[in-house]
Amino acid sequence: MSRAVPVGDLAVVALVKAALSVAVLAGGFVALSDDDFSRIVIGEQFAHAPSLDPSGTSWLPLPFWLLGTAMAVFGRTLATAHATAVLSGVLSALLVHRAARWLRVSRAGSVLAAIVASSILTAAKLGASVQPEALTAGLVTLGAASTRVDGSRRTWGAVALFAACLCRYETWAAAAMFALLTSYDAFHVGRPRRPREVLTSGFAPLDTERRYGESEPPGPLELKEAAAADATVAGVRRKRLGLLAVAALPLLAPLAWIVHGVISHHDALFFLHRVAAYRRALGVTEPVGRSLLAYPALLFRVEPEVTLSAILVLRIAADRAPRALSRLVRPALVVLAMLVFLVVGRALDGAPTHHAARTLLPLWTLCALLVSEAIVRTLSPVRGEFRSDAVGRLAPFAVAVALVSVLLRTGRVPESDASRTAECAIGLAARERVGPDERVLVDTADYGYFAVIAAFGAPERATPVERHDPRDPHVGAPFETADTAAALFAAAGATWGVLRVDHAAVISRSGTVEARSGDFSLVHLTLR
């Protein structure tokens, strides 16, 4: 059976995902939070002056390398940032499709899984955002699925997890579980695999991927032949070392980042300490019990339809198709390791301060894969005839899941997005008017300065009056008088300012207002 990639299926997945992301943007979505604009600013800085650690903070570097490279080629604009986000979302959907095929999901089920995983509300927004979670989910899903196969596909899974480990910290736990499972396989090279063993049931052994199609599992005779081929001492040693190298590959990314912390920050766990310090500075505290239950609760409160449907499918499949279900044991271990990491990290003050549910996207992606294949199998024809009773049998379950999901969503106030319309508009006005050798001072009451600078497109020529970091001391009242304001401009070397309206009035005699947007004015100083 041929293992050729179904190009038509990939095209459908890519087009649907791209259309969905464009629809989200057309519907008014701009950013998930101010972190989006902060990431755009860092990407612009990378395009201007590339570095191995673009953010200089606790954020991992790969998303900035990708975004900054795109901006270096196509320009430092919000449009480039959004286009890069859409393409990253499309790549994630394609990775989910490949992962499903590696898990021997049917062609229809694989396409549906990629589309459903992309259509989850959390995934749909992240697919149009510059946050890295959408791409991370695809990379983790592919890496998790690769634990069921061997040869080059296992290596590609390791590469995917290596990349994921440079995007999000919780993926380090997934990489560790991948390494454990691959090491387990390394030390079982040449040994017959027991069909009923949980970790090896349905497993595609080494050296069989070139002879058997990915949707055609090898039979007992082929398994025996493959084991015999591995039985030579030299063959066992070579393949064992190869698998151990693959197991170690994803772990090189966390190791490199920790070494970077020691060299550049004199602290191997600088990222954990910085996040914890930020949460404490914000005054974010919660009891340990609540921290331990927060992420499991989010699984049901944020995307209850997906979680409940997956639980229902698992219950039915455990009775009717346990052998097929066993293929998900290894991938489930990989993504569940992330959940454990997140729970422990939250208890140690290492969790995101907002939109924490986005880190659970790999779990919902695996759930979507499971549910999609169950739907396809239920509705598939039997002996060429459509199963007319399938819809009727599915209806009660669908109604039950819908009702419970509505109850779980009731009373939950969704986290708001960050449109920052006025800030983006005044930033674009500054982009049009400020000369290439001139600097601009940005004055906002909160983190909105990130949106202004992102739209301006040249962060090396923009200086915020205050960064509003709770760990930093408050600036005071720099616009109390015209003289203090002028001194502030002089210290920044700026002749332009994006100022709040009340602050712009302070220097009205020293400059002219060139543009207005919301509560902001673009002021050009004419007297120094």
N, C-alpha and C positions, 0 to 999 in steps of 0.2 A: 504494500500500500504506500502511495506517495506521501511524503511529508511536506509537500509544497505548501507555502503559506497562501491561504485563500485571499487573494488580493481584493476581490469584490467585497468580502466580509469586512476587511480592514477599511475599505473606502466608506462603507456604510457607517461603521463606527465613528470614523474620523469626521464625516460630514454631519452626523447627528450631534456629536459632541461640540463641534465648532458652532453649529447653528444654535445650540442651547446656550453656549457662552455668550454669543453675540446677542441673543434675545435677553439674557440677564443684563448685559451692559445697556442695551437699548431701553430696557425697563427702568433705567435710572440708577442702577447700581454703580457706585464709583469705587468704594473701598470698604473692606470689612471693618477696619479700625484705622486709627492713626498710624499703626505699625506699617500699613501698606505704603503710606506716603514716606515714612521713614526709610523703608526698604528701597523705594524709588530713588530717594536722595542718595542713599549709599551706592546704588547701582550707577547713578550719574557720577558720583565721585570715582568709582572704579573705572568708568569709561574715560575720565579725565586723567587719573593717575592709578593704574592697576597695582594691586598688592595682593599678597596671599591671604591676608585677613582684612577684607574691605571694611567691615563694620568696626573693628577694634573693640568690640564689646563681647558679649557672650554668644552672639548669633553665629551660626555655622556658615561657612563661606560659599558653598556651591551655588545656592540661588543667586548670590550677587555676582559670581563669575559669569553665570548664564545671562542675567539681566544686563550687567555692565557690558558684556561682549556685544549683545544685541544693540545696545545704545551707542556703542562705539561705531557700529556699522551703519545703523539707520537713524541715529540722532537721539539726543537726550530729551525726549518728549514723553508726555503722558500716553500718547498714542502708541509709542513703541513699547512702553511698559504694559499696556493692556494687550497688545498683540502678542507679546512674549508670554503673558499669562494664559491667553487663549491657546497658543501652541503647546504650552506645557500641559494644559488640561487635556488636549487632544492626545498627546503622547501618553499621558497617564491612562486614558481610556484604551488605547492600543495595547499597553502593557497588561491591563486587566484581561483583555481578550486573549492575549498570548498565554497568560497564566491559566485561564480557563481551559484552553486547549491542552496545555501540559497536564492538567488534572483529568484529561479524557472527557471533558464536558462536550456535549454534542455541538455541532456547528451553530445551530439555531440558539442553543443555550448559551454559547460563548458570546454571540452577538448581543443577545438580550441581556446577559450579565454586564457587559461593558456599558450598554445604554442605561440600564437601571442604576448601576453604580454611579454613573455620571449625572443621573437625574435626581438623586437624593438632594434635598434642599441644601444641606451642608456642602455637598460636593459641587452642586451647581454654582453656588456663590464662590467657593474656593477656586473653581475652574475659571473664573473671571477675575480673580484677585492675584496680586503678586505674592501672596503668602505661599510658602512652599508645600503646604500639606497635601494639595491635590496630586502633585507630581510624586511626593513621598509615598502616598497611598498606592500608586501604581507600581513604584519600584519595590515596595515591601511585598505587595501581592505577588509580583513575579518571583521575587526571592523566596517567598514562602512556598510557592508552587514548585519551585525547582528542587525542593527537598524530596519530591516524589519521583524525580527522574535523575539520570546521570549523564555522563559525557559532557558535551559542549553546553547543553542546556543547564546543567548544574553550575558550570563556570559562569554562564551569563547571569544566573541567579545571584552568584556571589558578587559579580560586578554591579548588579542592580542594588544590592544591599550596601556595597561599598559607597555608592553614590548617595543612597538614602541616609547613611551615617554622616554624611557631610551636609545634610539638610535639616534633620531634626534629631534631638538627643534620644528620644524614646526608641528610635530605631536601633540604637546600640544594643538594646535587649534582644531585639529580633535577630541581629547579627550574631549575638552570643548563642542563641538557640540554634540558629542555622549551623554554627560552628560545631556545636555538640552533636547534632544529628549527622552532619557530614563526617565528623570524626568517628561516630558510631559505625557508619557505613565503611569507613576506611579500614577499621579493624575487623570487619566482617567480609572483606573481599576474599573470594575463594571458598567461602563457607556456604552450604546450601541454606536458602532462606525458608523459614517455616511459614506456610501459607496463613496460619492463624495468628502469627505474631503481629501485634498491633502496629509496630513501627515499620514493618516490612510488607504487610499485606497490600497487594496491588502495586508493589514497587517495581519500577522498570530498571533492571540491573545494568551495570556497566557493560559497554560494548554491544548493547542490543538496539540502541536508538537508530543505528544505520540500517538495521535489518527489518525493523518492525515499525509500522506507522504509529503515530502518537495516540491515535484513538483505538489501536489494536493491541491489547495487552499480550505479552508473550505467555505461552502455555507452559505446563510443567516440564515438557521435554526441552523446550528452548531454555528454560531457566537452568535445567540440569547441565545443558551444553555450555551455557555461559559460565556457570560455576567451574566446570571442568577446564575451560579455557583459562580461567584465572588461577588454576591450581598449581601451576609451576611456581617455583620459589621466586624466580626473577620477575615473573608477571605479577605476582602478588605484591612484591616489594615496590615495583614501579607504580602500580595502580594505587597502592596504599599511600605512597608519598604524594602522588598526584592529588588524591582526595584531601589529604591533610593540608596541602598547599591551598587548595580551593577553600577549605574550612577557615584557613587563617586570613584569606584575602579581605573579607569585610571588616575584620578586626583591626586591620592596618589603619583604617580611617580614624577610629577613636584613639588609637595609640598615637597617631601623628598629632592629633589635636591636643592630647594631654601633654605630649612633648613640647608642642608650641606654647602651651600654658606655662610650663616650667621655664622655658627660655625667654618668652616675651613678657609674661606676667608674674614670674616667680611663684606660681601657684598652680599645681597640677589640676586642681578642681576649681579654677577661677570662675568658670561658667556657673557652677552650682552656687558658689558663694555670692556672686553678683546678683543672680536672680533672687536668692533668699533675702539679700540686703534690700533689694528694690521692693519686694513685697512687705518687708517689715517697715520700710520708710513710708509706704502708703498706708500702713496701719491695717493691712489685711491679715486677720487672724481667724482661726476656726478651731474647734475642738478636734482632737486626734480622731475620735470616732467619726465625725463628719468628714474629715479628710479621707479616711479609708473608704467611705461609702460614696464619696462624691462622683467619681468616674463611673462606677457601676450604675448609679442612679441616672447619670447623663445618658447612658446607653438606651434607657427606656423613656426618658423625658424629652430628649431632643429629636430622635428619629425612632419613635416607638413602632411605626409600621414595619420598618425593616427588621428591627430586633425581634419583635413578636412573631413575625412571619418566619424568620429563621428558626426560632425555637420550635414553632409548630412543625416545620418541615423536618427538623432533627428528630422530633418525637415520632413522626410517621415513618421516616427513613430507617430509624433504628429497628423497627419491626419488619419493614418490607424490603429494604435494600441495605442491609448492614455492610455488605462487601463494598458497595459503591461508596457508602458513607466513610468507610475506613480510609479512603484516599484523602480525606480532609483532616485526619488526625495530625499529621506533621505540619501542614500549613496553619492549622488552628493553634498548635503549640507555639509557632513563631509569632503570630499576632497577639496571642494571649500573654506572651512574655512582655510585650509592649504595655499591655494593660497593667500588669504587675509593676512594671517600672514607673508608670504614671502614678499609680496609687502610692507607692513608696515615696516618689518624688514630691507629691503633694503634701504628704505627711512631714516632709523635710523642708517645706516652704519653697519647693522648686517648681511649682506649677505656674502656668500662664495666669496673668491677672484678669484676663477677659477672653471670651470666646474659647474657653478651655475645651469645649466639645470637638473642636476641629481636629484635635490630635487623635480622636477615636475613628477617624475616617477609614483607616485600614481594616478595622473590625467590621464596620458596616459594609465595606467593599466585599469582604469574604462572605458576609451574610447575603449580600445581593447576588453573588455567584451561586450560592446554594439555592436560594429561592428561585432564581431564574431557571436553573436546570430542572427544578421540581415542576415548575409551571409548564415547561416545554415537554417533559416526559408525560405529564398528566394529559396534556392536550394533543399529544402525538397520535397519529392514526395507528390502528391495530389491523394488520393484514390489509392495508390499503384503505380502510374505512375510518372516517372520523369518529372519535369517541364522543357520541352525542350526550352521554351522561356526565362527561367530565365537568362541564360548566356547572351543572346542577350540584355536583359533589363538592366543587370548590366554593360555591356561593356562601354556604353557611360559615365556612372558615373565614372567608374574606370579610363578611359582615361582622363576625366576632372580633377580628383583628381591628377593623375600622372603629368599632364602638369603643373598645378598650383604648385605642390610640387617642381618640377624641377626649376621653376622660383623663388620660395622662397629660395631654397638652393643655387642658383646661386650667386656667389660673396661672400658667407659666408665662411670665413676661419675656418675650424674646429680646435678646441683646440687639441694640440698634446698630445700624451700619454708620459709616462715617462718610457723608457725601462731601462736606467741606466745599460747597459750591462757591461761596463768596471768596474763600481763600484761593481756590484754583483760578477763579476769574481775575483776581487782582494780581496773582502770580503771572498769569499769561500777559496781562497788561504791562507788567514790569519787563517781561521777556521782550516785548515789542519795542519798548521805549528806552530801556537802559542800554547804554553803549557797551561794546565788548571789553572796554578797559575800565569800566565804572563798577562800583560796588553798591549794594543795597542793604539797608538795615531793616530787619523784619521784626515787627512788634505785634505780638498776639497775646491774648489772655490765657492761652492754654497751648496744647500741642498742635494747634492749627498752623504753626509756622512751618511744620513739615510739608503741609499741602502747598503753602505759598512757594517754598523753595523748590519743591518737586515740579511745580508748574513753571517756575522761572527757568529751571533747567541748567543752572550753573551754580551749584552749591559752594564752589570755591570762591565765588564772588558775592556770597550772601552771608550775613551774620545775624543770628537771632538776638534780640535784646535779652531774653531770658529763656533758658532751655526747659524750665518748669520740671526739672528732675528733683523729686523729693529728697534725694540724697545730697543735693547741692544747696548752699545758702541762698536765701532770697536776695534779689538784686536791690530792692528798695524802691525808690520813686525817681527814676532817671528823668522823667518828663515833668518834674515839679515846676521847673522854670525853663525859660528859653535858653539860658546859659548852660544848665545841666544837660539839656537835650543836645545843644550844639557840641558840647564836650563829648557826648556819647557818639555822635556822628564822626567827630574828629578821631576818636580812639579807634573806630572801626574803619576809618578811611573811606567812608561812604558819602556819596552826594545824593543818593536816592534813599527813600524810606517807604516801606509799607507799614503804615501806622494806623492804630485805632483812631476813630474820628476825634475823640476828645484829646488825644495826644497830638494829633495833627494840628489842632487849633493852637497849641502852645508855640509852635514854630511857624505860624502863618505869616509872620513878617519876614521870615528868612527863606521862604520857599514858595513854590506854586504847586497847587494840586493838579496833577496830570490825569488822574483817573480815579473813579470811585467804584466800589463793589460792596454792597451790604454795609457793614460797620467799618470798612477799611478804606483808606485813601492812599494813593500813590503820590508821594510828595517829592519834588525835585528842589534841592537847596540851590538858591541863586546867590546867597551870601555866605562866606566862610569866615 
